[in-house]
Amino acid sequence: MKMPLGIIILFFSFSCVNAQEETIASFGEGVPIATLKDNGLDEISGLAVSRVLPGVMYVHNDSGGEAAVYLLDTLGNNLGTIEFLDTQNRDWEDIAVGPGEDSKSYIYVGEIGDNNAVHDEVVVYRVPEPNDSNSTIGIVPQKTVLKYPGGARDAESLMVDPISGDIFIVSKRDSVNTLYRLPAEKFGTLEVELEELIKLPFTSATGADISADGSQILVKNYLAIYYWRRNEGESIAQAMGRAPLELPYSPEPQGEAIGFGPDGRVFYTLSEKRFDVDPVLYKYTAKKP
C-alpha cells in the first residue's frame, strides 16, 4: 500500500505465449487523458467503469479514507458520491462492477488490504449502480465477511465474473500470488471461507478486472500488466491457468487501479498520488488484429 516507487518486487515475467493466444490483438501504450487535481482523491486504490452510466467510472481511496465511492468522468472531474452508510474504510483496496442475484448491475468494493496479515476477516461490500451520476447519495451496503483458508492474507485485487457472478480475489504479499473465489450464491452469507483456486506466475498484484462480456482478464502489479483471453465455456481459473500475455505499461508512481471500458476495447490505469505527482488517468486501446 505505502510502497515507494523504487521498491524491489520479485515477480516472474512470462514471454512464452501459446499458439492460441498469438492471434489475440494486443493493446497499445498507455495514453494520459486526465490529471486528477482533487486533493480528496490522492489515495485512489481501485477503479471500475460503469455498465449503466456512459462515460462514468468509480474510484475510491484506501485505508483511512471516507467510506465512499466517487463518480468521475473520463477527464477526472468529480460528478457525484455514493456514501456507504454504517460502514468504515479500514483498508479498501479494489472495486469492480458485476451482476447480483436480481440481474441488476452492482458496485463491489473489497476491504481486503492487510499489510501485516493480522485480520482474521475481510469484507466485500456491494451497492446497486446508481441511475444518476450528478448527485450524492447514501446507502447501507450489502456485505459478506470472508476468511482465507490457512489464515490471513493481504490482497488488493478484486474482480467479478459477469457470466457466473462469482467474486475473485488475488492475493498480494506472497512470493507467488493466489487466486481465490467466492461463489455468487454465497454472497450475503454471514461468513464464508474463500475457495483457493490456483497459483499465479507473479507477485505483488495491486488491481484486477474482467471485461463486461467475460472474455478478457487483467491483473496488474507495480511493474507490469498481465492479460488472459478466456475461451467460451471456460472458468476464470481455467483461463488464468495459462501463461498470461504481458501488455505495455506506462509506469506510475504507485499504480494500483485498473479497469476495462464497457466494450473491452480499452482499459484504464490510475495511480495514487506520490512524490507530489498528481494521479494521471491512462487509457490503453486495443490494436486492430
Residue frames as qw, qx, qy, qz and C-alpha x, y, z in Angstrom:
[[0.000, 0.886, 0.463, 0.000, 0.00, 0.00, 0.00],
 [0.109, -0.968, 0.148, 0.173, 2.63, 2.59, 1.05],
 [0.845, -0.051, 0.320, 0.426, 5.27, 1.10, -1.22],
 [0.035, -0.761, 0.255, 0.595, 7.86, 3.53, -2.69],
 [0.681, 0.642, -0.165, -0.313, 8.44, 3.64, -6.41],
 [0.361, 0.638, -0.680, -0.016, 11.85, 2.05, -6.31],
 [0.689, -0.343, 0.574, -0.280, 10.99, -0.97, -4.18],
 [0.145, 0.313, -0.894, -0.286, 12.36, -4.26, -5.39],
 [0.792, 0.076, 0.254, -0.551, 9.50, -6.51, -6.41],
 [0.223, -0.220, 0.926, 0.209, 10.13, -10.17, -7.11],
 [0.725, 0.385, 0.292, -0.491, 7.95, -11.41, -9.92],
 [0.539, 0.010, 0.752, 0.379, 8.00, -13.82, -12.79],
 [0.386, 0.582, -0.152, -0.699, 7.62, -12.47, -16.33],
 [0.692, 0.183, 0.691, 0.094, 6.25, -14.82, -18.96],
 [0.171, 0.531, -0.426, -0.712, 7.40, -14.18, -22.53],
 [0.085, 0.038, 0.957, 0.274, 6.09, -17.55, -23.73],
 [0.547, 0.247, 0.128, -0.789, 2.74, -17.31, -25.48],
 [0.525, 0.121, 0.840, 0.065, 0.83, -20.35, -26.67],
 [0.159, 0.143, 0.672, 0.709, -0.41, -20.63, -30.24],
 [0.055, -0.710, -0.696, -0.094, -4.00, -19.88, -29.31],
 [0.230, -0.827, -0.236, 0.457, -3.04, -16.58, -27.66],
 [0.404, -0.188, 0.370, 0.815, -0.81, -15.42, -30.52],
 [0.112, 0.499, 0.629, 0.586, -3.91, -14.42, -32.50],
 [0.223, -0.800, -0.488, 0.269, -5.13, -12.03, -29.80],
 [0.251, 0.787, 0.044, 0.562, -4.97, -8.34, -30.60],
 [0.528, -0.216, -0.421, 0.705, -2.64, -6.61, -28.16],
 [0.109, -0.942, -0.302, 0.097, -3.08, -3.20, -26.56],
 [0.457, 0.669, -0.109, 0.575, -1.04, -0.09, -27.32],
 [0.379, 0.048, -0.462, 0.801, 0.93, 2.05, -24.92],
 [0.171, -0.715, -0.589, 0.335, -0.95, 4.00, -22.26],
 [0.191, 0.515, 0.205, 0.810, -2.02, 7.50, -23.26],
 [0.133, -0.311, -0.542, 0.770, -2.51, 10.11, -20.48],
 [0.040, -0.569, -0.602, -0.560, -6.03, 11.54, -20.79],
 [0.366, -0.825, -0.168, -0.396, -6.56, 13.36, -17.49],
 [0.380, 0.196, -0.603, 0.674, -4.74, 14.57, -14.39],
 [0.476, -0.686, -0.545, -0.074, -6.68, 14.49, -11.14],
 [0.177, 0.482, -0.265, 0.816, -6.31, 17.72, -9.18],
 [0.643, -0.606, -0.161, -0.439, -8.80, 16.90, -6.41],
 [0.057, 0.524, -0.719, 0.454, -6.80, 16.71, -3.18],
 [0.708, -0.190, 0.439, -0.520, -9.50, 14.48, -1.74],
 [0.962, 0.246, 0.054, -0.102, -8.61, 11.79, -4.29],
 [0.162, 0.790, -0.590, 0.049, -4.94, 11.28, -3.55],
 [0.348, -0.324, 0.867, -0.151, -5.06, 7.66, -2.33],
 [0.800, 0.260, -0.107, -0.530, -7.01, 6.03, -5.17],
 [0.343, -0.346, 0.873, -0.002, -6.64, 2.29, -4.93],
 [0.418, 0.276, 0.862, 0.082, -9.40, 0.99, -7.19],
 [0.291, 0.361, -0.251, -0.850, -11.12, 1.86, -10.47],
 [0.352, 0.299, 0.880, 0.108, -14.12, 0.37, -12.29],
 [0.150, 0.038, -0.363, -0.919, -16.10, 1.66, -15.26],
 [0.536, 0.211, 0.467, -0.671, -19.89, 1.88, -15.03],
 [0.156, 0.165, 0.903, 0.366, -22.06, -0.53, -17.02],
 [0.085, 0.726, 0.666, -0.146, -25.09, 1.77, -16.57],
 [0.017, 0.933, 0.077, -0.352, -23.83, 5.36, -16.87],
 [0.751, 0.526, 0.085, 0.390, -21.95, 6.13, -20.10],
 [0.368, 0.676, -0.212, 0.602, -18.57, 7.77, -19.60],
 [0.498, -0.727, 0.238, -0.409, -18.57, 7.31, -15.80],
 [0.667, 0.164, -0.673, 0.273, -16.02, 5.48, -13.69],
 [0.682, -0.704, -0.091, -0.175, -15.97, 4.66, -9.99],
 [0.507, 0.408, -0.552, 0.522, -12.95, 5.16, -7.73],
 [0.661, -0.726, -0.167, -0.092, -12.24, 5.05, -4.00],
 [0.038, 0.752, -0.563, 0.340, -9.47, 5.92, -1.58],
 [0.696, -0.008, -0.701, 0.152, -7.76, 3.29, 0.51],
 [0.557, -0.412, -0.621, 0.367, -7.21, 2.93, 4.26],
 [0.249, -0.408, -0.329, 0.814, -8.40, 5.81, 6.39],
 [0.088, -0.097, -0.371, -0.919, -10.37, 7.46, 3.61],
 [0.568, 0.053, 0.232, -0.788, -14.09, 8.04, 3.60],
 [0.413, 0.168, 0.895, -0.004, -16.37, 5.04, 3.18],
 [0.461, 0.705, 0.156, -0.516, -17.43, 6.35, -0.20],
 [0.604, 0.209, 0.582, 0.503, -17.21, 5.67, -3.91],
 [0.069, 0.651, -0.057, -0.754, -16.62, 8.69, -6.16],
 [0.657, 0.569, 0.480, 0.116, -18.04, 9.06, -9.66],
 [0.206, -0.578, 0.333, 0.716, -15.68, 10.60, -12.22],
 [0.714, 0.668, 0.053, -0.204, -15.93, 11.40, -15.89],
 [0.900, 0.187, 0.093, 0.382, -13.13, 10.46, -18.29],
 [0.314, 0.728, -0.179, 0.583, -11.43, 13.82, -17.69],
 [0.477, -0.038, -0.641, 0.600, -11.19, 13.10, -13.99],
 [0.255, -0.362, 0.088, -0.892, -13.93, 15.51, -12.91],
 [0.033, 0.143, 0.883, -0.447, -15.86, 14.54, -9.79],
 [0.321, -0.298, -0.544, -0.715, -19.54, 14.06, -10.66],
 [0.701, -0.481, -0.094, -0.518, -21.06, 12.58, -7.52],
 [0.008, 0.392, -0.833, 0.391, -20.54, 10.40, -4.46],
 [0.779, -0.299, -0.470, -0.287, -22.01, 7.20, -3.08],
 [0.194, -0.542, 0.619, -0.534, -21.63, 7.18, 0.70],
 [0.617, -0.113, -0.778, -0.017, -21.59, 3.73, 2.32],
 [0.468, -0.616, 0.147, -0.616, -23.63, 4.28, 5.49],
 [0.822, -0.458, 0.267, -0.208, -22.80, 2.47, 8.75],
 [0.929, 0.237, -0.010, 0.285, -19.51, 1.41, 7.17],
 [0.340, -0.826, 0.310, 0.325, -15.83, 2.14, 7.75],
 [0.712, 0.639, -0.279, 0.085, -12.95, 2.19, 5.30],
 [0.749, -0.567, 0.296, 0.174, -10.41, 0.14, 7.22],
 [0.255, -0.472, 0.636, 0.555, -8.49, -0.71, 4.08],
 [0.726, 0.583, 0.276, -0.241, -10.50, -0.60, 0.85],
 [0.411, -0.449, 0.601, 0.518, -8.24, -1.83, -1.93],
 [0.042, -0.022, 0.737, 0.674, -10.21, -2.54, -5.10],
 [0.505, 0.390, 0.319, -0.701, -13.57, -2.09, -6.80],
 [0.108, 0.033, 0.872, 0.476, -15.47, -3.96, -9.51],
 [0.575, 0.184, 0.037, -0.797, -18.78, -3.87, -11.36],
 [0.136, 0.050, -0.968, -0.203, -20.81, -7.03, -11.82],
 [0.538, -0.344, -0.512, -0.575, -24.21, -8.71, -11.58],
 [0.316, -0.213, 0.684, -0.622, -26.23, -9.53, -8.49],
 [0.234, 0.173, 0.953, -0.086, -28.90, -12.13, -7.83],
 [0.375, 0.673, 0.488, -0.410, -31.61, -9.86, -9.26],
 [0.628, 0.456, 0.415, 0.474, -29.75, -9.29, -12.58],
 [0.017, 1.000, 0.025, 0.004, -29.07, -5.66, -11.66],
 [0.638, 0.472, -0.287, 0.537, -25.60, -4.19, -12.01],
 [0.621, -0.767, -0.121, 0.109, -23.74, -3.69, -8.73],
 [0.239, 0.772, -0.464, 0.362, -20.63, -1.93, -7.50],
 [0.901, -0.324, -0.238, 0.164, -18.46, -4.26, -5.40],
 [0.044, 0.840, -0.413, 0.350, -15.81, -2.89, -3.01],
 [0.872, -0.080, -0.434, 0.210, -13.18, -5.06, -1.38],
 [0.344, -0.825, 0.362, -0.266, -11.96, -4.23, 2.10],
 [0.990, 0.057, -0.089, 0.097, -9.20, -6.74, 1.57],
 [0.361, 0.698, -0.438, 0.437, -5.99, -4.88, 2.44],
 [0.808, -0.585, 0.052, -0.034, -3.98, -6.37, 5.32],
 [0.354, 0.784, -0.489, 0.147, -0.30, -5.45, 5.08],
 [0.105, -0.507, 0.787, -0.337, 0.73, -7.41, 8.16],
 [0.590, -0.092, -0.762, -0.250, -1.77, -10.27, 7.78],
 [0.019, 0.055, -0.720, 0.692, -3.29, -9.58, 11.20],
 [0.564, 0.063, 0.149, -0.810, -7.02, -9.52, 10.37],
 [0.383, 0.048, 0.920, -0.062, -8.89, -12.80, 10.57],
 [0.415, 0.629, 0.655, -0.047, -11.66, -11.43, 8.37],
 [0.075, -0.140, 0.316, 0.935, -12.02, -9.24, 5.30],
 [0.386, 0.562, 0.565, -0.465, -15.20, -7.86, 3.76],
 [0.137, 0.168, 0.598, 0.772, -16.71, -7.40, 0.30],
 [0.251, 0.506, 0.424, -0.708, -19.46, -4.76, 0.07],
 [0.183, 0.255, 0.675, 0.668, -21.87, -4.08, -2.76],
 [0.256, 0.542, 0.350, -0.720, -24.43, -1.45, -3.72],
 [0.589, 0.603, 0.521, 0.133, -26.56, -1.13, -6.88],
 [0.359, 0.107, 0.270, 0.887, -25.17, 1.07, -9.61],
 [0.148, 0.564, 0.352, -0.732, -26.91, 4.47, -9.49],
 [0.468, 0.635, 0.569, 0.231, -29.09, 5.79, -12.29],
 [0.122, 0.975, 0.053, 0.179, -27.81, 9.36, -11.88],
 [0.752, 0.110, -0.212, 0.614, -24.17, 10.44, -11.78],
 [0.160, 0.510, -0.082, 0.841, -24.68, 14.03, -10.65],
 [0.572, -0.657, -0.035, -0.490, -25.67, 13.66, -7.03],
 [0.080, 0.359, -0.824, 0.432, -24.54, 12.45, -3.63],
 [0.793, -0.294, -0.301, -0.440, -26.46, 9.52, -2.21],
 [0.220, -0.444, 0.780, -0.381, -26.15, 7.43, 0.94],
 [0.861, -0.012, -0.349, -0.369, -26.88, 3.73, 1.10],
 [0.621, -0.467, 0.609, -0.160, -26.30, 0.89, 3.55],
 [0.441, 0.445, -0.710, -0.322, -24.36, -1.70, 1.53],
 [0.983, -0.111, -0.049, -0.140, -24.89, -5.42, 1.46],
 [0.039, 0.729, -0.675, 0.103, -21.81, -7.27, 2.65],
 [0.972, -0.072, -0.222, -0.012, -20.18, -10.63, 3.12],
 [0.375, -0.770, 0.513, -0.047, -17.44, -11.38, 5.65],
 [0.865, 0.383, -0.323, -0.001, -14.69, -13.59, 4.26],
 [0.598, -0.629, 0.489, 0.089, -11.93, -15.76, 5.66],
 [0.496, 0.592, -0.609, -0.180, -8.99, -17.27, 3.81],
 [0.981, -0.139, -0.130, 0.026, -8.15, -20.96, 4.10],
 [0.794, 0.095, -0.220, 0.559, -4.94, -21.21, 6.07],
 [0.417, -0.566, -0.250, 0.665, -5.09, -17.78, 7.71],
 [0.130, 0.888, 0.131, -0.422, -4.94, -14.07, 6.96],
 [0.618, 0.238, 0.397, 0.635, -3.72, -12.71, 3.62],
 [0.022, 0.605, -0.025, -0.795, -3.05, -9.28, 2.15],
 [0.437, 0.416, 0.686, 0.407, -4.80, -8.53, -1.15],
 [0.056, 0.500, 0.009, -0.864, -5.50, -5.53, -3.37],
 [0.216, 0.143, -0.669, -0.696, -7.21, -7.13, -6.39],
 [0.456, 0.310, 0.706, -0.446, -10.95, -7.81, -6.73],
 [0.264, 0.158, -0.569, -0.762, -12.94, -8.81, -9.81],
 [0.607, 0.221, 0.580, -0.496, -16.43, -10.13, -10.57],
 [0.195, 0.035, 0.855, 0.479, -17.24, -12.57, -13.37],
 [0.435, 0.186, -0.024, -0.881, -20.13, -11.10, -15.41],
 [0.560, 0.042, -0.719, -0.408, -21.08, -14.61, -16.57],
 [0.548, -0.243, -0.784, 0.159, -21.24, -16.53, -13.29],
 [0.377, -0.821, -0.076, -0.422, -21.41, -13.61, -10.86],
 [0.844, -0.321, -0.228, 0.363, -18.59, -15.21, -8.85],
 [0.111, -0.970, 0.200, -0.089, -16.22, -12.89, -6.99],
 [0.881, 0.150, -0.183, 0.409, -12.46, -13.33, -7.23],
 [0.311, -0.922, 0.227, 0.045, -9.62, -12.02, -5.07],
 [0.787, 0.402, -0.295, 0.363, -5.92, -12.17, -5.96],
 [0.673, -0.651, -0.087, 0.339, -3.50, -12.16, -3.04],
 [0.282, 0.926, -0.183, 0.173, -0.59, -9.71, -2.98],
 [0.145, -0.800, 0.543, -0.210, 2.03, -10.11, -0.28],
 [0.856, -0.213, 0.468, 0.044, 3.26, -13.63, -1.01],
 [0.291, -0.452, 0.638, 0.551, 6.01, -14.88, -3.31],
 [0.047, -0.136, -0.805, -0.576, 3.52, -16.38, -5.76],
 [0.414, 0.012, 0.191, -0.890, 0.06, -14.82, -5.76],
 [0.124, 0.207, 0.969, -0.056, -3.05, -16.95, -5.33],
 [0.369, -0.189, -0.386, -0.824, -6.50, -16.73, -6.94],
 [0.114, 0.196, 0.846, -0.483, -9.45, -17.16, -4.56],
 [0.261, -0.296, -0.598, -0.697, -13.18, -17.44, -5.31],
 [0.302, 0.195, 0.628, -0.691, -16.45, -16.57, -3.57],
 [0.098, 0.354, 0.849, 0.381, -19.33, -18.27, -5.43],
 [0.173, -0.318, -0.204, -0.910, -22.07, -15.81, -6.37],
 [0.605, -0.484, -0.524, -0.353, -24.76, -17.68, -4.44],
 [0.641, -0.366, -0.492, 0.461, -22.80, -17.32, -1.19],
 [0.128, 0.279, -0.104, 0.946, -22.72, -13.53, -1.27],
 [0.510, -0.485, -0.096, -0.704, -24.86, -12.28, 1.61],
 [0.829, -0.282, -0.466, 0.128, -23.96, -15.24, 3.81],
 [0.462, -0.886, 0.031, -0.004, -22.84, -14.03, 7.21],
 [0.271, -0.728, 0.602, 0.186, -19.36, -15.53, 6.94],
 [0.924, 0.378, 0.002, -0.061, -17.74, -17.56, 4.15],
 [0.575, -0.485, 0.505, 0.423, -14.37, -19.20, 3.65],
 [0.437, 0.700, -0.346, -0.447, -12.88, -18.37, 0.27],
 [0.957, 0.137, 0.244, 0.082, -12.04, -21.19, -2.12],
 [0.242, -0.667, 0.533, 0.461, -8.37, -21.37, -3.10],
 [0.813, 0.538, 0.090, -0.205, -8.06, -21.99, -6.83],
 [0.851, 0.346, -0.004, 0.395, -4.62, -21.63, -8.47],
 [0.479, -0.590, 0.120, 0.638, -1.21, -20.05, -8.06],
 [0.473, 0.873, 0.119, 0.008, -0.32, -17.26, -10.48],
 [0.815, 0.150, 0.010, 0.560, 3.07, -16.56, -12.10],
 [0.204, 0.601, -0.116, 0.764, 3.78, -13.21, -10.41],
 [0.407, -0.453, -0.599, 0.521, 3.67, -11.42, -7.09],
 [0.123, -0.339, -0.196, 0.912, 2.53, -8.07, -5.66],
 [0.041, 0.522, 0.682, 0.511, -0.78, -7.85, -7.56],
 [0.043, -0.222, -0.325, 0.918, -2.42, -4.46, -6.97],
 [0.497, 0.370, 0.126, -0.774, -5.53, -4.48, -9.20],
 [0.211, 0.068, 0.929, 0.298, -7.64, -6.67, -11.49],
 [0.528, 0.356, 0.140, -0.758, -10.68, -6.64, -13.75],
 [0.408, 0.214, 0.856, 0.235, -12.76, -8.80, -16.09],
 [0.113, 0.000, -0.394, -0.912, -14.28, -7.31, -19.24],
 [0.545, 0.088, 0.261, -0.792, -18.06, -6.80, -19.40],
 [0.818, 0.207, -0.330, -0.422, -18.52, -9.79, -21.73],
 [0.845, -0.403, 0.340, -0.089, -16.32, -12.02, -19.56],
 [0.900, 0.406, -0.019, 0.156, -13.81, -12.75, -22.33],
 [0.488, 0.580, -0.333, 0.561, -10.77, -10.82, -21.07],
 [0.704, -0.657, -0.208, 0.173, -8.95, -10.68, -17.73],
 [0.334, 0.717, -0.297, 0.536, -6.40, -8.18, -16.43],
 [0.705, -0.644, -0.158, 0.250, -4.16, -8.21, -13.36],
 [0.373, 0.775, -0.242, 0.450, -1.50, -5.59, -12.66],
 [0.684, -0.512, -0.228, 0.466, 1.30, -5.12, -10.19],
 [0.166, -0.868, 0.040, 0.467, 3.65, -2.16, -9.81],
 [0.224, -0.511, 0.598, 0.576, 5.74, -3.12, -12.82],
 [0.032, 0.038, -0.851, -0.523, 3.55, -4.97, -15.30],
 [0.669, 0.164, 0.169, -0.705, 0.07, -5.67, -16.67],
 [0.179, -0.088, 0.969, 0.145, -0.93, -9.30, -17.30],
 [0.592, 0.252, -0.103, -0.758, -3.64, -10.34, -19.74],
 [0.307, 0.036, 0.950, 0.054, -5.62, -13.52, -20.44],
 [0.506, 0.060, -0.402, -0.761, -8.14, -14.31, -23.14],
 [0.476, 0.002, 0.780, -0.407, -10.96, -16.53, -21.87],
 [0.184, -0.001, -0.819, -0.543, -12.42, -19.06, -24.27],
 [0.652, -0.217, -0.160, -0.708, -16.14, -19.79, -24.42],
 [0.891, -0.233, -0.354, -0.164, -17.16, -22.24, -21.71],
 [0.588, 0.184, -0.545, 0.569, -14.01, -21.77, -19.65],
 [0.506, -0.782, -0.315, 0.182, -13.96, -20.85, -15.98],
 [0.002, -0.962, 0.244, -0.118, -11.85, -17.95, -14.77],
 [0.619, -0.567, 0.534, 0.100, -9.41, -20.38, -13.18],
 [0.824, 0.246, 0.438, 0.261, -9.06, -22.38, -16.41],
 [0.439, 0.857, 0.052, 0.264, -8.29, -19.22, -18.40],
 [0.158, -0.904, 0.357, -0.172, -5.83, -17.90, -15.81],
 [0.865, -0.296, 0.384, 0.125, -4.15, -21.29, -15.63],
 [0.755, 0.492, 0.139, 0.410, -2.43, -20.45, -18.92],
 [0.498, -0.221, -0.010, 0.839, 0.63, -18.21, -19.13],
 [0.167, 0.873, 0.322, -0.327, -0.52, -14.59, -19.44],
 [0.514, 0.603, 0.132, 0.595, 0.47, -12.07, -22.05],
 [0.383, -0.530, -0.214, 0.726, 2.39, -9.09, -20.70],
 [0.291, 0.846, 0.381, 0.235, 0.93, -5.83, -22.03],
 [0.340, 0.459, -0.123, 0.811, 2.60, -2.43, -22.42],
 [0.451, -0.740, -0.447, 0.221, 2.58, -0.44, -19.19],
 [0.181, 0.739, -0.105, 0.640, 3.21, 3.26, -18.67],
 [0.513, -0.140, -0.635, 0.560, 4.99, 3.35, -15.29],
 [0.332, -0.789, -0.216, -0.470, 3.18, 5.17, -12.47],
 [0.058, -0.596, 0.559, -0.574, 4.41, 6.40, -9.06],
 [0.250, -0.060, 0.887, -0.384, 2.17, 3.88, -7.30],
 [0.521, 0.054, -0.460, -0.717, -0.26, 2.35, -9.78],
 [0.224, -0.005, 0.904, -0.365, -2.87, 0.26, -8.00],
 [0.548, 0.446, 0.449, -0.548, -6.03, 0.66, -10.14],
 [0.018, 0.162, -0.764, -0.625, -7.08, -0.90, -13.44],
 [0.501, 0.397, 0.628, -0.444, -10.41, -1.33, -15.22],
 [0.294, 0.236, 0.741, 0.555, -11.88, -2.22, -18.62],
 [0.330, 0.157, -0.092, -0.926, -14.12, 0.10, -20.59],
 [0.718, 0.170, 0.416, -0.531, -17.63, -1.26, -21.37],
 [0.811, 0.490, -0.164, -0.274, -16.71, -2.63, -24.81],
 [0.893, -0.267, 0.286, 0.224, -13.47, -4.30, -23.72],
 [0.686, 0.593, 0.066, 0.416, -11.51, -2.42, -26.38],
 [0.152, 0.699, -0.331, 0.615, -9.92, -0.07, -23.85],
 [0.681, -0.537, -0.439, 0.237, -8.78, -0.20, -20.26],
 [0.031, -0.880, 0.140, -0.453, -7.62, 2.45, -17.80],
 [0.701, -0.199, -0.467, 0.501, -5.00, 2.67, -15.06],
 [0.176, -0.869, 0.009, -0.463, -4.66, 5.19, -12.25],
 [0.568, 0.124, -0.571, 0.580, -2.07, 5.77, -9.53],
 [0.444, -0.783, -0.336, 0.278, -2.16, 7.06, -6.02],
 [0.166, 0.938, -0.159, 0.260, -0.54, 10.47, -5.55],
 [0.841, -0.367, 0.019, 0.397, 3.13, 10.02, -4.68],
 [0.561, -0.143, 0.155, 0.800, 6.18, 12.29, -4.62],
 [0.130, 0.592, 0.129, -0.785, 3.90, 15.30, -5.23],
 [0.071, 0.062, -0.731, -0.676, 2.90, 13.83, -8.60],
 [0.606, 0.154, 0.237, -0.744, -0.84, 14.21, -9.23],
 [0.602, 0.117, 0.790, 0.006, -2.59, 11.00, -10.32],
 [0.282, 0.392, -0.491, -0.725, -2.75, 10.60, -14.10],
 [0.784, 0.247, 0.478, -0.309, -5.50, 8.59, -15.78],
 [0.025, -0.393, 0.759, 0.519, -4.05, 6.46, -18.60],
 [0.807, 0.342, 0.205, -0.436, -6.07, 4.90, -21.41],
 [0.262, -0.307, 0.848, 0.343, -4.92, 1.80, -23.28],
 [0.700, 0.417, 0.007, -0.580, -6.58, 0.93, -26.60],
 [0.799, 0.019, 0.590, 0.119, -6.63, -2.44, -28.36],
 [0.017, 0.451, -0.601, -0.659, -4.71, -2.66, -31.61],
 [0.807, 0.337, -0.049, -0.482, -6.57, -3.91, -34.64],
 [0.835, -0.132, 0.518, 0.133, -5.72, -7.57, -35.43]]
